[in-house]
Amino acid sequence: MLKLFEVTGFKNLENKLRLDFSDVHSYTFNDACISGGLLKNIIVYGKNAEGKTNLGIALFDIALHLTSYHKPYIFDDHFYLNANNLMPYVEFHYVFEFSTKKVDYLYRKDKNQTLIYEAVSIDDVLLFAFDYLDQQKSNLIGLKKLLPLLNLEFRGKVSLLRYAVVNSILPEDHPLYLMYRFVSRMLWFQGSDLARFNYMGYTEDTDNYEQFVINYKLLEEFESFIHQAGIQKHIVEKKQEYGLKYLYFDEQVPLPFFKVASNGTLALHTFFYWYKSAVELSLLFIDDFDAFYHFEFAETIVKILEKSNFQTILTSHNTNLLSNRILRPDCYFILSQGKLTSFANSTDRTLQESHDIENLYISGEFDAYE
């Protein structure tokens, strides 16, 4: 699991922003949002333009050079560094924890998103530090000891970490392999129908998006899902003249689902598609996950994800979700002025299960810590 993420100088996140999944408090309720002593389910709040979307994109930057997965169209290559950044690079820092093993990965990229430095430690012992600008400053002793047959002459411009993992036979339980597999199974998308195109990680192929429910015989389950959201429509599959089957609303004159469905209904299909197709997720980040949901169904989605075995980070403006009945104060975060702080750390008050944290949030209880 991901234990720690830090980023400095990325887009509008000028100073170091830290998300510590190990900052678990001693609450005795809603333990399902904690796994292995780490936060498993998180919801991030913040005003517009505070950087919630950029937090997700920064977190998934690691997938851009360790995997070959899709980069979303909202990712603007021209504004990678923070405008006030005094350093000519962005620094990313990840700590992963797998059973008793810890992998620490720090790297830097310049304004062109080119790697200029990366370092990996396992259980606080340096494996390698590689300086792309001055290789004389690099330290590869640990890597050469671990992989003595690795030929670095053929690495080219590929990340040294990626090259080492892809071109070596590591045991499946080796921390480097576990980290690489974790990153390759991360998924980021936005809570709208655009997520069929505007996603990052996990897969390079969404070509079966409109046929997914039909191809995998999930029509009855999908219909039950939208009924749960309050959309009492009957869905059928209908073959078009060129042979492919598509979803239709079952009306006197059948209506093509993807042409007439509301934004909210399409958003439901997006969630259903990713939740059912991404079967081996490690971490899921949904930006504005409930932008088109009724507040009651947004709670249903949170509960569905709480039962999953992967980490989830959701961003939202929906204060109806701020309830100890749903999550707990150490799982709710506020992003404000470049700082990300859990509700549990945002007040001198000892928050109890009986507290109405939505009212506390609205009344400004946590403002002094923003």
Stockholm file with secondary structure:
# STOCKHOLM 1.0

chainA/1-370         MLKLFEVTGFKNLENKLRLDFSDVHSYTFNDACISGGLLKNIIVYGKNAEGKTNLGIALFDIALHLTSYHKPYIFDDHFYLNANNLMPYVEFHYVFEFSTKKVDYLYRKDKNQTLIYEAVSIDDVLLFAFDYLDQQKSNLIGLKKLLPLLNLEFRGKVSLLRYAVVNSILPEDHPLYLMYRFVSRMLWFQGSDLARFNYMGYTEDTDNYEQFVINYKLLEEFESFIHQAGIQKHIVEKKQEYGLKYLYFDEQVPLPFFKVASNGTLALHTFFYWYKSAVELSLLFIDDFDAFYHFEFAETIVKILEKSNFQTILTSHNTNLLSNRILRPDCYFILSQGKLTSFANSTDRTLQESHDIENLYISGEFDAYE
#=GR chainA/1-370 SS CEEEEEEESBTTBCSCEEEETTCCCCCCSCGGGEETTEECEEEEECCTTSSHHHHHHHHTTHHHHHSCCCCCTTCCTTCCBCTTCSSSSEEEEEEEEETTEEEEEEEEECTTSCEEEEEEEETTEEEEEEESSCGGGCBCHHHHHHCTTCCGGGCTTSCHHHHHHHTSCCCTTSHHHHHHHHHHTEEEEESSGGGGTSEEESCSCCTTTTTHHHHTTCHHHHHHHHHHTTCCCCEEEEECTTSCEEEEECSSSCEEHHHHCCHHHHHHHHHHHHHHHCTTCSEEEEETTTTTSCHHHHHHHHHHHHTSSSEEEEECCCGGGCCTTTSCTTTEEEEETTEEEEGGGSCSSCCCTTSCHHHHHHTTTTGGGC
#=GC SS_cons         CEEEEEEESBTTBCSCEEEETTCCCCCCSCGGGEETTEECEEEEECCTTSSHHHHHHHHTTHHHHHSCCCCCTTCCTTCCBCTTCSSSSEEEEEEEEETTEEEEEEEEECTTSCEEEEEEEETTEEEEEEESSCGGGCBCHHHHHHCTTCCGGGCTTSCHHHHHHHTSCCCTTSHHHHHHHHHHTEEEEESSGGGGTSEEESCSCCTTTTTHHHHTTCHHHHHHHHHHTTCCCCEEEEECTTSCEEEEECSSSCEEHHHHCCHHHHHHHHHHHHHHHCTTCSEEEEETTTTTSCHHHHHHHHHHHHTSSSEEEEECCCGGGCCTTTSCTTTEEEEETTEEEEGGGSCSSCCCTTSCHHHHHHTTTTGGGC
//
